[in-house]
Amino acid sequence: MIAKSLDLLKKNNLSKTESRKGILDLFLHTNGALAHADIEKKTAAAFDRVTVYRTLQTFVDYGIIHQIPTTDNTILYALCKDDCEAGHHHDEHVHFVCNKCENTICLDDVIVPKVKLPKGFQPSQVAMVVRGVCVVCKN
């Protein structure tokens, strides 16, 4: 997966720092979304909290990862699809939260339905979360 992380950094004209490669590799090896605290725990020996924060913010800014708001006002992060780019996220897909394992999974093939708002309202982001039991916990 190292080549994949280096390819993503190169594609986005980002310098290939150890923190960026390490955090990107973590996302590439994870099925689902990660909280800032999870990333800190898994990279604690290598990177400090500020480095993790700055790296995540850079990845969001460049359309490499997207943010998923949660009901407890924390933010989760997940890899974007290939069509996201700096300043233009195209991640209006459904996020599934498992009631058992509490993993949050991007359902890229399930698109958030169009929301008709009253006249004068302008949406900036639409998010949809479905809760239930994931396929791993169901078995």
C-alpha positions as CSV (number, residue, x, y, z in Angstrom):
1,M,0.0,0.0,0.0
2,I,3.0,2.3,0.3
3,A,2.9,2.9,-3.5
4,K,-0.8,3.8,-3.3
5,S,-0.1,6.4,-0.5
6,L,2.8,7.8,-2.5
7,D,0.6,8.0,-5.6
8,L,-2.1,9.9,-3.8
9,L,0.4,12.4,-2.4
10,K,2.0,12.8,-5.8
11,K,-1.4,13.2,-7.5
12,N,-2.2,16.0,-5.1
13,N,1.3,17.7,-5.3
14,L,1.9,17.1,-1.6
15,S,5.3,16.5,-0.1
16,K,5.9,12.9,0.9
17,T,6.5,13.3,4.6
18,E,6.6,10.3,7.0
19,S,3.4,11.6,8.8
20,R,1.4,11.9,5.5
21,K,2.5,8.5,4.3
22,G,1.9,6.8,7.7
23,I,-1.6,8.3,8.2
24,L,-2.6,7.7,4.6
25,D,-1.5,4.1,4.9
26,L,-3.6,3.8,8.0
27,F,-6.7,4.9,6.1
28,L,-5.8,2.6,3.2
29,H,-5.7,-0.4,5.6
30,T,-8.8,0.5,7.5
31,N,-12.3,-0.5,6.5
32,G,-14.4,2.4,7.7
33,A,-14.0,5.8,9.2
34,L,-11.5,6.8,11.9
35,A,-11.7,9.3,14.7
36,H,-8.8,11.7,15.4
37,A,-8.3,9.8,18.7
38,D,-8.0,6.5,16.9
39,I,-5.4,7.9,14.5
40,E,-3.5,9.3,17.4
41,K,-3.5,5.9,19.2
42,K,-2.4,4.0,16.2
43,T,0.4,6.4,15.3
44,A,1.4,7.6,18.8
45,A,4.9,6.3,18.6
46,A,5.5,8.2,15.4
47,F,3.5,11.4,15.3
48,D,2.3,13.9,17.9
49,R,-1.2,15.3,18.1
50,V,-0.5,18.5,16.2
51,T,1.1,16.6,13.3
52,V,-1.9,14.3,13.1
53,Y,-4.3,17.3,13.2
54,R,-2.5,19.2,10.5
55,T,-2.1,16.1,8.3
56,L,-5.9,15.4,8.6
57,Q,-6.7,19.0,7.8
58,T,-4.4,19.0,4.7
59,F,-6.0,15.7,3.5
60,V,-9.5,17.2,3.9
61,D,-8.5,20.4,2.1
62,Y,-7.0,18.4,-0.8
63,G,-10.0,16.1,-1.2
64,I,-8.2,13.0,0.0
65,I,-10.4,12.3,3.0
66,H,-13.8,13.7,4.1
67,Q,-15.3,14.4,7.4
68,I,-18.3,12.6,8.9
69,P,-20.1,14.4,11.7
70,T,-21.5,12.2,14.5
71,T,-24.3,12.6,17.0
72,D,-21.9,13.3,19.8
73,N,-20.3,16.2,18.0
74,T,-17.1,14.4,17.1
75,I,-15.7,14.1,13.6
76,L,-14.8,10.9,11.8
77,Y,-12.6,10.8,8.8
78,A,-12.8,8.5,5.8
79,L,-11.1,8.2,2.4
80,C,-12.7,10.1,-0.5
81,K,-13.7,8.6,-3.8
82,D,-11.4,9.3,-6.7
83,D,-13.6,12.3,-8.0
84,C,-13.0,14.5,-4.9
85,E,-10.4,17.3,-5.3
86,A,-9.1,20.3,-3.4
87,G,-12.1,22.4,-2.3
88,H,-14.7,20.1,-4.0
89,H,-15.8,17.1,-2.1
90,H,-18.3,14.8,-3.9
91,D,-19.0,12.5,-0.9
92,E,-22.7,12.7,-0.7
93,H,-23.1,9.1,0.1
94,V,-24.8,7.3,3.0
95,H,-22.7,6.5,6.1
96,F,-23.6,3.3,8.0
97,V,-23.0,3.1,11.7
98,C,-23.1,-0.4,13.3
99,N,-24.9,-0.6,16.6
100,K,-22.7,-3.5,17.7
101,C,-19.1,-2.7,16.7
102,E,-19.8,1.0,16.3
103,N,-17.8,1.2,13.0
104,T,-18.8,3.8,10.5
105,I,-18.7,2.7,6.9
106,C,-19.0,4.7,3.8
107,L,-21.6,3.2,1.5
108,D,-20.3,4.8,-1.7
109,D,-22.9,3.2,-3.9
110,V,-25.9,4.5,-1.8
111,I,-26.4,8.1,-2.8
112,V,-28.1,10.6,-0.4
113,P,-31.5,11.4,-2.0
114,K,-32.1,14.9,-3.3
115,V,-33.6,17.2,-0.6
116,K,-36.1,19.8,-1.7
117,L,-35.7,22.8,0.6
118,P,-38.1,25.7,1.0
119,K,-37.5,28.8,-1.2
120,G,-34.5,30.8,-0.1
121,F,-32.6,28.0,1.5
122,Q,-29.2,27.1,0.1
123,P,-27.7,23.8,1.2
124,S,-23.9,23.5,1.5
125,Q,-23.7,19.9,2.6
126,V,-26.1,17.0,2.9
127,A,-25.3,14.0,5.2
128,M,-27.2,10.9,5.8
129,V,-26.5,8.3,8.5
130,V,-28.1,4.9,8.7
131,R,-27.8,2.9,12.0
132,G,-28.1,-0.9,12.2
133,V,-26.0,-4.0,12.3
134,C,-23.1,-4.4,9.8
135,V,-22.6,-7.6,7.8
136,V,-19.6,-8.6,10.0
137,C,-21.6,-8.4,13.2
138,K,-24.7,-10.0,11.7
139,N,-22.8,-13.2,11.1
